[in-house]
């Protein structure tokens, strides 16, 4: 049992709430929220009692986080550094892991060019920082406004594009890696921007599913040897996820990774948080606090 100090509002929460994933068993009455941070107040049978009183980040699964007292498997709990706030922890916890392993899934290497599609959310922001820190030759981003573009430049972006991938400034001729948080109807058009042997990895689908025939774009450019993959952190071992989270929490506590908090709202303002997400107003992460 964890007394929550902060609850992250993720894109998946809004997708589940919309009913788009009803086929997966999400129905009316579902409690959203997949990550929380707070203090352990009780443990289950067979769990080391030394957890009690500790400050932790926890993954609650596909829901159950928008509460004052949350439950999480001990395997999904990570201790927090003393100087990392609960708000920062839920801004980084899931997003950082998805960005890290998404780039690894794309076989990103130093010196390559990277495009982050949908860079204004918490996953995109982390992907920009990790690609820049990892030695990318260029980190381009798509976003909805010049203001957000400037914020992303400060975080490591070298080129700012509009949502369609266009813009007025010179951009790389192509990209070795595209990290796509958006998906949706426009996703296939970004295959045209991949270099030979380029890799696109979808780490989210905030705009919904791509067209059913999206793969024909890849086959039409057969001689470029491009590839596409979807990535979910669920395919990463728990021990690997915990190790990366611990490293990233430590890095954030040292100021080496920046968390971007759009707004902190009270827990009973969850509806407002989702309205802001749906309206595209959010840069970074909205956090709820009891």
N, C-alpha and C positions, 0 to 999 in steps of 0.2 A: 504494500500500500504506500502510495506517495502523496503527500500533501503538496498540491501543485502551487508553484509560484508563478509559472508561465506556461502557456499553451500555444504552440505554433499553429497558425492557420495556413494550411497548404492548398495548392491548386487541386489536389486530389479530393479534398474535402468538398469543394464547390462542384466538382464533377459528379461525385456520389450524390450530393444533395439535389442536383438537377434531375436525377433519375436516369441519367445516361448509362449507369451501370446496374440497372435493376435486374438485368439478366444474370448478374453475378451474385444475386441474393440480397442486395442492398434495398431495403424497403422503408416505408414511412416508420418513424420511430427510431431509426438509426442515430446513434450519437457520434458526431464527427470527432476528428482529432486523433492524429497518429503519433504526435510527440509532445512530451511534457518535460518540465524540469521542476525540481522541488526537493523535499526532504523525505526520506524513507521513514515511515511511522510504524510499519509492521511488516513481517515477513511470513511466508507460508511454511508449512511443514517441510523440514529438511533443508531449509535455506539458512545460510550463515547469519546469525543474529547480529554480527558486526556491521551489517548494512544499516541497521537502525540508527537514525540520527545523521546519516550521511547525505550530502547534497549530490544529486544525480540528475542525469538526463536519461529519459526512457522512451523507447518505442513501444506504443501500446497496440500496434497492429493497424488494422484498417479503420479503427474507430475507438471511441471510448475515452477520448482525451479532453473533451470540453466539460470537465468536472472539477470539483475541488479536491476530491480524493480519487486518484487513478490507480488502476491495476496494470502491471506489466510483468512479463516473464523475467526472471533474474538474468537470463541470457541476453536480454535486450537493454540492460542497464549499464551505464558508464558513469563512473565518478567524475565530478567536475573540479577543475582547478579552483583554488580559493578565490582568485581574482577574476573569474569569469562569471558574469551574471547569468541568472536563469533566462532572462530575455535573450541575451546573446546566444545562449546554448541552443534554444529552440529555433533560432534563426539559422544556425549553422548545422545542427545535428544530422538531419536527413539530407539537406541540400548538398552539404559538403561531400558526403559519401557518394551520392548519385553523380555529382560532377567528377569526382576523383575516378571512380570506376567506369564512368561513361567515357572519359578520355582514355583510360586504359583499354577499354573494350574497342576503341577506335584505333588502338596501336599508335597513339600520338607519340611523336619523337621530337626532341629539340630541333629547331631549324625549320619546322613545318609551318604552313599557314593554316589558320583555324578560323572558322566562322561559327559564331554562336547565334543561333536563330531563336529569338525570344529571350533576349539577354536581361530584361528588366526584372524578372522574377528572381527568387532566391537561388534556384539552381543555376540559372544563366549567369548571375553575378558571381557565383563561386566558380563556374567554368571559365569565365573570363580571367579571374585572378589566378587560377591554377594553371591555365595555359600560358599566361604571361610569366608566372614564376617558373614554369617548366621550360622556358627557353623558346617559345614560339617565335618565328620570324615576323609574324603579323597576327593580330587578333582582331578580326572584324566582328561587328555585332549588328543585328537588326533590332530596331526599337521604334517607338511611336513618336518621339519628339526630340528636338535638338537639345532640350534641357536634359533629358535622360541620357542622350548621347554624351554630353559633357561629363555627367556623373560616371558613366562607364569608362570614359577616357581616363579619368582619375584612378580608376580601379585596374587599368591595364589595357583597355581597348586601344587599338591604333587606327581603326577605320570605323566610321559610323554610317550605317545604311538605313534606309527606310524599311518598312515591314515587307515590301516586295523584293528587297535585296538591291534596290537601286539607290540613287543619290547623286549629288553633284561632285563629290570629291573623288579623286582617283582611288581605285581599289585594286587589290591583287587580281591578276588575270584569272586565277582559279584558287581553289582551296584543297589542301590535302585532307583536312578533317572538317566535317560539319557536325556540330552538336545541336540537335534539334529538340527544343522543348515544346514546340508548337504543334507539329503535324498538320492536320487539316487539309482542305482542298488544294492549297497552294504548295504543299510539300514537294510534289514531283518537279516543279519548276526549278528547284534548287539543285537537282541532279546535274543540270546544265553547268553549274558553277564548280563542280568537282574536277580536280586535275586527274590525269591518268593515274590509276591505282588509288584514287581518292576514296575516302570512307565516310559515309553518313551514318550517324548513330542517333536514333530517336530515344530520348530519355524521358519524354513526356508527350502529352497530346492535349494540351489545353484548348486547342481549337477543334478537337474532335478527330475522328478517323480520317486518313487520307482516302482518295478514290480507290475503289476496289482494284483498278487496273494500274496502280501507280508503278508497279514493277516493270511495265513495258518501257518506261523511260530508260531504265538501266539496260535492258536487253537491246534497245535501239542503238545504244552507244557501246555495244559489246566490245569493240576493240580498245576501249579506254580502261577495261578491267576494273570498273567501279564496283563498290559494294555498299550494301545497306544492311543495317542490323537494328533491332530493337534491344533496349537494355533496361532491365529491372534489377534493383539492388537485392531483390529476393533471391537472385541466383548466386549471390556472393555468400560465402560461409560467414556464420555469425562471428567467428573469431577474427576474420579479416575485417569485417565491418567495425567491430569494437576497436581493433588496433588502429584503424584509420581515424575513427572518431576521436580516440584518445589523443592521437598526434595532432589532429586539427584543433581540438579544444586547447591543447597546450600552445599551439602556434597562435591561436586567437588571443590567448591570455598574454602572449608576448608582443602582440601588435603586428604579427607577421601576416595574418589574414584578417580582413575587415568584414565584420558583419554589418548588414544594412537593414535597419529596422525602419519600416515605413511609418508605423504608428503602434502605440500600445493602447489597447481598449479594455474596458472591464469585461469580464466573462459574460455578463448578461447582455453585452452588445454584440454577440456573435452574429446576429442577423445583419447588423450594420457592416460588420467586417466582410461578410459574404457579398453584400451589395456593392461595397467598394471593389472587391475582387472582380465581380461580374462586370462592373463598369470600366475596368481597365485602369483604375486610378492608382494601383499599388506599384511602388518601386521598392523591391526588397520583400520584406516579410511583415505582415500584421501579426501582432502577438496579443493574446488575451491574458489578463491577470485576474484571479479571483478577488 
